[in-house]
Amino acid sequence: MNPALFASVVICAYTQARWDDLVASVGSALDQPGTSEVIVVIDHEKDLLRRAQGEWQDSRVRVIANRFRQGLSGARNTGVAAATSEIVAFLDDDAAASPGWLDGLLGCFDAPEVVGAGGTAFPVWPAGEAPASLPPELLWVVGCSYRGLPVERSDVRNVIGCSMAFRRRALRDIGGFNPETGRIGRIPLGGEETEVCIRLRQADPRSRVVFEPASAVRHRVTPDRTTWGYLSRRSFYEGVSKSALSKSLGAQDALSTELLYTRQVLPAGVVRELSHLRPAGAFAIVLSVAAVGAGYLYGGLHRRQRNRAALVAPVESVIR
């Protein structure tokens, strides 16, 4: 039996506010034929850990505590360390996998140089449709696939965090996800999956990361993430994250995809929104670009900060 036909699915959770979503996420992972086990990693929340341990008695589900630093990167590293399959897939606690999701990801590992794969994330909006502040080009703000991504299976620089898979050995060879990057609770720093994909390719230039659009998840978007304030905040933190990645990985690797996106995809989006008499959508794109730029500059001014908390705290006070 080919071990690449199966995967350990890691789902990280940090809050009981997403309990129903977590239950749905675990259930959708168990429904995938290629799932060998589901590992639920609780990120430093004792009550949630007890509740989750009492919920799942299925022999294929393991509930464990994040044994590393608090944050999504530490939780993911805990899952990788516990995984038993050659392929480790990651599904967010507020995302449900569609039928064929895991098979689509596993199918990308058809060559030894493929070290990572990712799929499409469709938003599930609280009001049933996208708000004016989130045109298709900005769906990355809510962790979903955005206009500008390939429409057929293609090699890409990085994948989306709520729907991805990697060779476990490749992740462990580079030390896993960097705990200095990524989200901590509700602080929307990003870049951990971008960084890990870049580091995998820097470690071995022959390595490939593949995007498979047919592999899909449904990612729930909460009302608080549809506001103008969240758009500004998330975009600002994206700039902070990109600044850090540019410093650690080099600007060429860290910004290559973003430069093409900014020069081609976003201007076309502004023109479309204006031509369809949707000024709010056009303004949202401009606002997001401005906020990302401000965050990038802010991050550059504070690159000498060694303590991540020392960087986050003043940012929080600035943008509240």
C-alpha positions, 0 to 999 in steps of 0.5 A: 500500500502506497503511504502517500495515498493517506494523510494525517489531517491536523486541525488547530483550535484556540477558542470555544467560540468556534466549537460548532465549526470545529465539530463540522471540520473534524467530521468533514476530515473523517469523511475523506477516504484518504484520512488515516487520522485526525489530530486536533491540536488545542492551542493553550486553552484548557477548557477547550482541551477538556471539552474536545477530549470528551467529544471525540471517542473515535479511534481515528481522532486524537486531541492533544495540547500545543506543546510549543509556543502559543500561536498557530505555528506552534500548534501546527508543529505539534500536529506534525510531530504527532502525525504518523503518515508521510503526508500531513494535511492542514484544515482550519477549525472554521473550514469544512472539507468538501468531498474529494478535498483530500484526494485532490491534495494527495494527487498532487504528490505524484512526483518526489519533488512535490513537497507541498500542495494546496486547494481552493477555499470558498467563503461562507458569508454570514449574510449569504453574499459578499459584502461590498468591502470584499471584492474577489481580489481581496478574499485573502483578507478572510483566508479564502481564495482570491481572483488572480490564483490559477484556475487549473493545477499549477506550481505556485510559490505558496498555498493557503493555510486553511487547505494545504498538505506537506510531506512530513519529512520535508517539514521536519527537515526545515524545522517546521513552521516558524513560531516567529510568524503567523497568527496568535489568537485574534491577532491577524498576523500571517505569512506562516504558510508562505514562509514555510513554502519559501523555505522548502524551496530554498532548502532544495531548489528542485522542490515544488509546491502545487495548487489544485483548484478542484480540492475545495473547502468551505471557509466560514466568515464571521460577521466581524471579518466583514467590516471595514475595520477588519479589512484595514487591520488585516491588511496592515498586519499583512504588511507587517508580516511581509516586511518580516519575511522580506528581511528573513527570506529576501525580498525577491522570494517574499514579494514576487507574487505580491508584486505581480498581484499589485501591478496586474490583478488589483488595478483590473479589479478597481477598473471593474468595480468602477465600471460596474458602479461599485465604488465601495469595492474600488475603495476597498482595494485602494484602502487595502493596498494603502494599509499593507504599505503602511504595515510594511513600512511600520515593520521595516522601522521595527525590524530590530525588535527581537521580541515578537510581543514587543512588535505586536503590542504597539501595533495593536495600540496604533490601529485600535 
